[in-house]
Amino acid sequence: MNSPKDLSEIIEFDRTGKRIRSTKYSASYNRKTRKRKWIEKINLFDYNKKNQLVKITDSIGRDSIIFKYESSEKLTFSRKNLGNFVYETSYSYQPYESTTTRKNDSIIVYHKTKEYDNDFYVKRFYGYYFEPKLKKMVDTINGISNTISYKDYKDLEKFNDDNTITNSFNEKDQLIKSDIYSKFMNDRINQYQLIYKYYDNGLLKSIRGYVPRYFEYEFWE
């Protein structure tokens, strides 16, 4: 990330191409701190007898994702445990879409849907989420007034997001360009373009245009 020498993640695969382990490092946008990296998380990938991914767990067992499939072997449901939060995703087909929700008791506080190109590349990402309102209070100590900011978890504010992605492909059906129009937090607008480059053997080399990402590959017999 940021430069070819700025390590962000190492992903290991087995002989059939399935992910079996990933090691994520602390990513830094500051050149002075890039050298002081540490391992943030190690994820382990589990598969069933049909070679379907059924679970991703971190090395200390705190976070996890489980996957469930229907009789046709298509993915139908996943549950992500991230700290104290639980995200549930349902999958539908023709067209391929996924919808993720998070609940606080019985109240949905996160609801977002993804639509895909070629059953893989995200082309739209929209929905809403709730965040505690940021409020201020004035506290006086020894006659000196101090303004304190705090989050009021009993007073939630709704935010809407709607990201549209126009994907372009080459004659080999490789994704070469994505134009992103992002409307987030109700009215904030961000527009940018991603450019994808590939090695001669077809493996992804880089994604540039926002926060650059670079990919290198090592092979063993």
Secondary structure, DSSP 8 states (H G I E B T S, - for coil): --STTS--EEEEE-TTS-EEEEEEE---S-TTTTTS--EEEEEEEEE-TT--EEEEEETTSS-EEEEEE-TTS-EEEEEEEETTEEEEEEEETTTTEEEEEEEETTEEEEEEEEEEETTTEEEEEEEEEEEEEEEEEEEEETTEEEEEEEEEEEEEEEEEEEEEEEEEE-TT--EEEEEEEEEETTTEEEEEEEEEEE-TTS-EEEEESSS-EE-------
